[in-house]
Amino acid sequence: MAPRPAPSPARDPQLLKGVLPLLVLALLRDQDSYGYELVTRLQGAGLTGIAAGSVYPVLTRLERDGDLDSYLVRSSEGPARKYYTPTTEGLRHLSAQRRAWQAVNDVVAVVLTPLPRDLEENRP
């Protein structure tokens, strides 16, 4: 059996599941957006494989949890668009998530950094 190719980091569903709420809150901190616009902003940031089916449940959950508010804006191109904006609690949550992400990132960097050859030779 041939080895399964690893998904690219931008498409790995397990990696995205944990980080997508952080990315959504961070983008909305900078600019309110409606769902599809947020998908295109994520794609523009490098998550080329992200789909609306991944983003909308995150928006729903963040709104239900009190991290986002929403409001409707009329559109000349069809029905009103539902825009999302972070609440004060959502911004606090974003700050906490950023610290947690940085802590995990620091550990990953340490673990993935190879030891210099001379240190490896002296290991018991």
N, C-alpha and C positions, 0 to 999 in steps of 0.2 A: 504494500500500500504506500503510495507516494505521500510524503509529508504535506500537511495542510499549510498553505501559505499564510503567514501572519497578516492580519488586517493592518492597514496603515493606521497610525495613531488617531488620525482625524476621522476614521471610520470604525474604530473598535468600539462596539456598543457597551462593553463593560467599562471602558475608560470614560466614555461620554456620559454614561448614566450618573456617575458621581460628580462630574465637573460641569455638566450642562446648566444646572440651576445657577451656579456661580457665574458662568459666562452670560447667561440671560440677565441676571441682576446687574452685572457690570455694564453691559451694553445699554440697559434701560436707565442706569444711573446717568449716563452721558446724554441720552436722548430718548424720549418716549417713542414707542413704536407700536404698530399693529403687528399681528402675527406673521403674515407673509413678509413684511418688511424686515422683521427680526430674523427670519430665515435667511433672507438675502444678505443681511449684515453679517451673520455667522459664516455664510459661504464666502463672503468677501474677506473675512478674517482668516480664512484657510480651511474651514470645515466644509470642504467642497461636497462631501457626500451627505450632509445633513438634510433631512427632509422635514416638511411640516408635521408629519406624523410623529416626529420625535419632539418637536418644540411645543406644539399645542398642549400636550398633557403636562408639560413642565409649567407653562403659563397658568393652566387651570389649577395645578397644585399650589403654586406660589400665591395665586390670588386667594384660594381657599384658606391657606395658612396665614393670610394677613400680610404677606411680604409685598404684594402688588395691589394697586387699585386699578380700575379701568374706567374709561369714559368713551362715549361714542362721538365720532366726528363724521359729518356728512361728507359724502364723496360724489364728485361729478361723474365718476366712472361706475356707479352702481350703488349697492346698499351702503349704509353707514359702516365705518370701520371702527373696530374696538381697539382703542389704544391702551397700552399698559404703562404704568408709572410706578416706581418703587415707593413704598410707604417708609415712614421713619423706621419702623421695625425691620422692613426689608433692607434698608441701608445698614442697620446694625448687624443683621444677619450676613450681609455681604462682607462687612468688615471682619466678622468672625470667621467666615468661610475663607477669606483671603489669608488670614493668619494660619488656619488649619492647612490650607493648600501649600503655603510656603514651608510649613514644618514637614509635611510629607515630601515635598519636592527636595528639601535639604537632605532628608534621609535617603531618598532614591539616588541623589547625586553622590552621596558618600558610598553607598553600596555598589553603584555602577562604575565608580572610578577605580580603575585597576591600580594595584600596588606597584610601585617602581620595582624593577627586577632585583635590585640589591636588597630590598626589604623582603621580597618573597623568598630569597635564598636563605635568609636568616630565620625564617619562621620555623617553629618546632614541628 
